[in-house]
Amino acid sequence: MSHSISAVSLQDDPDDEGPDYREYTTKRSKLIRMIDWSHVFFTFTPHIMISCTSNLMLFPIFPIGSKPCTNIPPYLPPTTALIFLVFQILYNWLTLPSFEPVRTEFRKVLDDAIESPIIFTTGVKCSIITLVITIYLARMDKAVYLIDFVTFEPPSSWKVSHDQIMEMMRHQNCFTTDSLDFMQRILGRSGTGQATAWPPGITQCLDGKPTDNSVEASRKEAEFVVTDIVKRALEKTNLKATEIDILVINCSLFSPTPSLCAMVVSKFGLRQDVETYNLAGMGCSASLISIDLAKKLLRKREAGANALVISTEVITPNLYHGNERGYLLQNTLFRCGGAAIVLSNKWVDGRRAKYKLLNTVRVQGNTLKDYECVYETQDKDGNRGVTLSKEIVKVSKFWENTENVDYFRPTLTQ
C-alpha cells in the first residue's frame, strides 16, 4: 500500500484569509491499522457461509459434464434473467480445469450416496463440521448493531432566536431585572444558535397568548417529537412497527400516565408482546443508560430481535417562574429535541448497519455531592424547578477520577 497522506483543514475555505486554524494530517495506513479485523470477520462470517453453501448447491442444479447454456431466453423477466446469468458465470468458473479434483471428489460422494446410501460420508462429515464451526463463531460474537438513527427536525414555527427567548421570559411577568440580566448573560455564553427549538406552549406568548404549561400541552409536545422521529426511523430502516421487539424511551422530567411507551405502542400499532421500558429522572445520562439496557436485552435473546431506543426531553412543563439563580439556568440551556435509534442483534443486519456496539460501561455516583448536583425541587416561594449546583462540573469530570478509569481499562485496547 502506498504511503498516502490525507489532510483535513478546519477552515471552510482554504483561500479565505481568516484566522489561521490548525490543521491535522493522518496516514491512511494508520487508519487501516485502527480497524479491529476480528469484528469484521465475525460480521461477514455468516455471509461467507451462505455463499459457500450456495456454491455447493450449484452442482445438482448444473450437472457436472453437461454443456452449459450460453444464451439467456429473451422471455425471462429481468430479475430471473439476472439470477440465471449469475448462476451461469459461477458454473463456468467451477468448470475450469483447476477445479477437476473438487469435481472428482464430489462425484465420488454422489456415487457413494446413490450406490451405497451411507448418510455420514467423509464429505458430509466435513461439511457438517465446517457449518457447525461457522455457526458457532457467528453466534459467539453476540453482536449488537446500530442499523440507523434519526434526530428531531423542528418546524420553523418552533425556532426562536436569543432575542425572542428573552422576550418570552419578559412575557412571563415574574422575573426581576437582575434575573433577566443573568439569563441574558448565560444565554450569550451557552453556545446555542439563533434558531433553536422551543415548544408552542411557550412560544405562543410571543403572539400575545398566555404560556400554556399544562399536562395536555406537554403531552402534545412529546407526541409531536416522538411521532416524528419514530416514523422517520422506521422508514429509514425499512422496518414495520410490528417488527419492533423492544421499546425503550427516556424522558427525565415528564413521565405521564399512560406512559410515553404506551403512546407509541398505541399510535403505531406495535405488537402486544413488545417489551416496553419507560425511563425517567436519569438526566443527561439517560440516553446511554437506554442503549446499555437495550444491548443487554438483545444479547439475552436467542432469536433475532430489533430494539427501538428513543431519547427526548419535554420543555413545556419545566419552565421555572422564580428568581433564584440556581434554577434560572434551566430556562436558558435546554431546548426541544429527540433521537430514535434502531438496534438489532441479527447477524444479517451486520452489512447494512452503520455501527457495531462494542462496549458500554456504567458508573453510578454514590456520594451526596453526586446525588444533589442536579436536583428537582421547589424554591422558597414554592416555584418548582431544577437546580444545577456548582459541583456539577466536578462530578462530570469523569476522567479525572482514576478509580473510574479501572472500569474502562479492560476495553481500551479493543
PyMOL commands that set and color helices and strands:
alter all, ss='L'
color gray80, all
select helices_A, chain A and resi 28-33+37-61+78-94+97-115+122-140+156-158+162-171+177-189+200-207+215-237+241-243+260-268+283-299+316-318+325-328+330-333+347-349+368-372+392-396+398-400+402-411
alter helices_A, ss='H'
color red, helices_A
select strands_A, chain A and resi 5-9+23-27+144-151+159-160+196-197+246-250+275-279+306-313+337-344+355-357+374-378+384-388
alter strands_A, ss='S'
color yellow, strands_A
deselect
rebuild
show_as cartoon
